[in-house]
Amino acid sequence: MSTERTTLHTYVQSADVPHAAWAGLLRPEDLYLDEHWLRVAERTAGCPMRYALLHRGGVPVAGLATALADKTAPWVLARPDTLLEFSAKDGRPGAGELLEALPGTPADALLPTLVCGGRHMGRSRVVARPEVTHPDVEALVAWAEELAVEQGAASVAYPFVEESDTVLRQVLRERGYLSHESGRYSMLSVPPGGFDDYLHHVSAHRRSRILTERRRISEAGIRMRIELLRAELIPRLGELEHQLMEKYGVAWSPEQTGQVLGEMLAEFGEDARVVLAEGDGEVRGFATILQFRGHWYARQSGFDYAYQDKLGKLPLYFETVYYFPVEEAARLGISTIHYGLGSEGAKLSRGCTAEPQYSYLLPVGPLGKTLRG
């Protein structure tokens, strides 16, 4: 165990956190804990966020981002109350039992909640150097619990802890956190041999399907390209994402897409890109991509379904979101594409791997004592 002195520094906004100290703790997998995304989260989270950096021997070794959420927080898929309900409905291990153990609704039992590890879906973590120790992580976890009490929270939550994050998971178990599986995070390792190499990583049946789908795209005269996100593209992209959301019964306006893409463009600049599928002189499909330390992160997408159906249900989605990005990523030296949570079957069949994510919950106050016995 290290005998070096540790000190904890706390901050009320990401702009106050020393840039080099925080950036030195990030991996290529940590786009959503980078300062650019943290600023986006602060402007859109609708709740206060707080940060801490732990120094050992004067060197920053670990950090934690938090957000205090109540029933008004719009990001329901990353809130522990609604995440628990979704996970139980999907039959994820541990979720049903935990849901039954709560008195009343999850919202009444768990909110307000201090969400730790960032306000995003997937990879809730203590950012850290490789040499981080168990006591380092525990010090930040303890700080968050104290902060939760100060802010009047009913619980502390780490919604999406990676299965491979053994140190954080051990600390949370030892401190009495309850847990359930919350999802599976998908990513694709880009084969260095390009698209032909990629085809050898999928089944023979899938390979045949992919080649057929790509041939249909080509025969329909669809032109694919990837370029930097530009402000003049945003209105059309908003229309297309609205169509996708409407198809799945989600209320989402073109103006909301415009706000999100405007935020991305302002923060990420040349690291914000867009895959475009053009047909008959018009954009018919798109997928946005953020680039971070040699990795790509797939974000929004949208499609012209009337045009697609007119051509016999043209498979624009898979070409725009998977095949063409894989081809371009190999050409540009990108090692990994992140596809995140959801639609796991489609992602696995197209070459992704998926790592389980776990939600850890610590009810504080009288409820916490009751649930933990």
CORDA-V251017 format. One record per residue. N is the residue number from 1. PHI is phi in whole degrees, -180 to 180 (NA if undefined). PSI is psi in degrees with one decimal (NA if undefined). Layout:
BEGIN
n = {N;N}
phi = {PHI;PHI}
psi = {PSI;PSI}
END
This chain:
BEGIN
n = {1;2;3;4;5;6;7;8;9;10;11;12;13;14;15;16;17;18;19;20;21;22;23;24;25;26;27;28;29;30;31;32;33;34;35;36;37;38;39;40;41;42;43;44;45;46;47;48;49;50;51;52;53;54;55;56;57;58;59;60;61;62;63;64;65;66;67;68;69;70;71;72;73;74;75;76;77;78;79;80;81;82;83;84;85;86;87;88;89;90;91;92;93;94;95;96;97;98;99;100;101;102;103;104;105;106;107;108;109;110;111;112;113;114;115;116;117;118;119;120;121;122;123;124;125;126;127;128;129;130;131;132;133;134;135;136;137;138;139;140;141;142;143;144;145;146;147;148;149;150;151;152;153;154;155;156;157;158;159;160;161;162;163;164;165;166;167;168;169;170;171;172;173;174;175;176;177;178;179;180;181;182;183;184;185;186;187;188;189;190;191;192;193;194;195;196;197;198;199;200;201;202;203;204;205;206;207;208;209;210;211;212;213;214;215;216;217;218;219;220;221;222;223;224;225;226;227;228;229;230;231;232;233;234;235;236;237;238;239;240;241;242;243;244;245;246;247;248;249;250;251;252;253;254;255;256;257;258;259;260;261;262;263;264;265;266;267;268;269;270;271;272;273;274;275;276;277;278;279;280;281;282;283;284;285;286;287;288;289;290;291;292;293;294;295;296;297;298;299;300;301;302;303;304;305;306;307;308;309;310;311;312;313;314;315;316;317;318;319;320;321;322;323;324;325;326;327;328;329;330;331;332;333;334;335;336;337;338;339;340;341;342;343;344;345;346;347;348;349;350;351;352;353;354;355;356;357;358;359;360;361;362;363;364;365;366;367;368;369;370;371;372;373}
phi = {NA;-69;-101;-68;-70;-109;-133;-115;-116;-118;-143;-96;-153;-63;-64;-83;-75;-56;-59;-63;-63;-71;-61;-69;-98;-91;-104;-60;-80;-111;-50;-79;-114;-74;-59;-65;-71;-60;-67;-61;-61;-62;-80;-117;-72;68;-159;-72;-119;-137;-136;-141;-124;-105;-106;-124;61;83;-109;-67;-117;-161;-151;-144;-108;-134;-143;-94;-117;-124;-67;-88;-63;-78;-87;-65;-73;-113;-87;-65;-70;-72;-61;-63;-65;-62;-66;-65;-62;-82;74;-74;-54;88;-72;-62;-65;-67;-62;-67;-77;-77;-79;76;-80;-58;-63;-67;-81;-110;-104;-64;-133;-97;-84;-113;94;108;-101;-161;-97;98;60;-78;-154;-83;-71;-161;-73;-57;-87;-58;-110;-56;-62;-60;-64;-63;-63;-72;-62;-65;-60;-64;-65;-65;-63;-60;-64;-59;-89;76;-77;-92;-158;-117;-137;-120;-70;-139;-83;-67;-58;-80;-84;-68;-67;-63;-62;-65;-59;-65;-62;-63;-92;87;-69;-91;-145;-154;-68;-117;158;-134;-94;-103;-149;-123;-80;-76;-64;-65;-82;82;-67;-61;-66;-58;-61;-79;-98;-116;-66;-60;-62;-66;-59;-64;-63;-62;-65;-66;-63;-69;-65;-63;-61;-65;-66;-79;79;-74;-106;-104;-157;-125;-151;-67;-65;-126;-58;-70;-80;-60;-57;-67;-63;-63;-62;-72;-68;-58;-63;-64;-64;-63;-59;-102;74;-104;-78;-153;-98;-58;-67;-65;-60;-59;-65;-64;-68;-63;-62;-61;-63;-65;-86;-103;53;-73;-89;-104;-127;-142;-90;-120;-112;-110;-142;53;77;-134;-71;-110;-164;-153;-147;-91;-137;-107;-107;-150;50;82;-115;-108;-122;-72;-121;-74;-152;-169;-148;-88;-73;-64;-65;-62;-70;-61;-99;80;52;-57;-79;-65;-59;-69;-67;-78;-94;-117;-65;-66;-59;-62;-60;-72;-60;-62;-65;-95;80;-80;-90;-148;-117;-94;-113;70;-92;90;47;-61;-60;-63;-70;-64;-69;-111;98;-79;-112;-133;-110;-61;-121;-128;-92;-115;-128;-125;-65;-110;83;-57;-63;-60;-65;-67;-69;-93;72}
psi = {136.0;140.5;4.1;144.6;135.2;144.5;145.5;127.5;132.9;154.4;148.5;-11.7;157.0;-29.2;-22.7;-18.4;129.2;122.4;-53.0;-38.3;-45.7;-45.7;-31.8;-9.9;-6.1;149.7;168.4;-21.3;2.2;35.0;-43.8;2.4;6.2;154.6;-32.3;-46.7;-34.0;-37.5;-40.1;-45.5;-41.4;-36.7;-19.9;-10.0;-28.6;28.6;158.8;140.5;146.9;155.2;154.0;144.6;132.0;124.9;136.7;122.6;30.0;-1.5;129.8;124.3;-19.0;157.4;161.4;135.0;139.4;157.4;133.0;118.1;142.0;-165.0;-15.4;-9.3;122.5;-12.5;68.8;-27.8;-13.1;4.4;137.9;-28.2;-52.4;-33.2;-40.1;-43.3;-44.4;-41.9;-39.6;-41.8;-36.0;-2.8;27.3;140.2;130.3;-18.7;-44.6;-42.7;-41.5;-39.1;-42.1;-28.1;-17.8;136.4;126.3;-160.5;156.0;-36.7;-43.9;-35.4;-33.0;-16.5;147.8;156.8;145.7;106.2;125.0;149.5;10.7;152.8;80.2;171.9;122.0;137.6;57.7;121.0;161.1;116.5;139.9;156.0;157.5;-29.0;12.7;145.5;165.7;-47.5;-33.1;-51.1;-41.8;-35.1;-39.8;-38.6;-42.1;-39.9;-43.3;-37.9;-40.5;-40.1;-40.0;-43.9;-44.4;-36.6;3.4;26.6;152.6;-14.5;163.3;137.2;139.9;93.5;-29.3;69.2;131.6;143.5;-34.4;-5.9;72.4;-34.8;-50.5;-42.9;-39.2;-44.6;-46.3;-40.8;-45.1;-28.3;9.6;16.5;142.9;151.7;158.8;156.7;134.9;-4.1;-178.2;126.2;122.2;140.3;156.9;122.9;119.2;118.4;134.5;-20.1;6.9;-159.0;-36.2;-39.5;-40.5;-42.0;-27.2;-6.9;1.5;166.6;160.3;-40.4;-46.3;-37.7;-44.5;-40.6;-43.2;-45.2;-37.1;-44.4;-41.2;-35.2;-39.9;-40.3;-45.2;-44.9;-25.9;-3.7;20.0;131.3;123.1;141.9;160.3;137.2;173.4;143.0;132.2;147.5;-36.3;-15.8;-23.1;-42.5;-44.0;-39.5;-36.5;-41.5;-41.8;-38.8;-35.3;-41.4;-42.2;-46.2;-40.9;-37.8;-34.8;15.9;24.0;128.9;109.4;124.9;158.1;-31.9;-35.1;-42.1;-42.9;-40.4;-45.9;-47.0;-33.5;-40.5;-46.3;-44.7;-42.6;-38.2;-38.8;-17.0;-121.2;-6.7;2.5;119.1;166.8;133.4;129.0;135.5;115.0;136.5;133.8;40.6;11.3;147.8;123.2;-12.4;154.4;160.5;130.0;150.1;134.4;138.0;134.6;113.9;47.6;5.7;149.8;143.4;113.4;134.6;-116.8;159.8;165.3;158.8;151.5;95.2;-31.7;-44.4;-43.2;-43.8;-33.6;-28.9;25.2;46.1;58.7;132.3;61.4;-35.5;-52.8;-34.1;-40.5;-36.9;-29.9;-64.7;-52.8;-42.8;-39.2;-44.0;-46.1;-36.6;-43.4;-41.3;-34.9;2.9;20.9;132.5;-27.3;141.3;126.9;127.0;-7.3;-148.8;157.4;161.6;43.2;-38.7;-46.9;-37.6;-43.9;-38.8;-15.1;26.8;1.4;159.4;157.1;131.9;131.3;145.8;146.8;137.7;129.4;130.3;134.4;97.2;134.7;158.6;-159.6;-38.7;-40.7;-42.2;-37.2;-48.6;-30.6;3.2;NA}
END
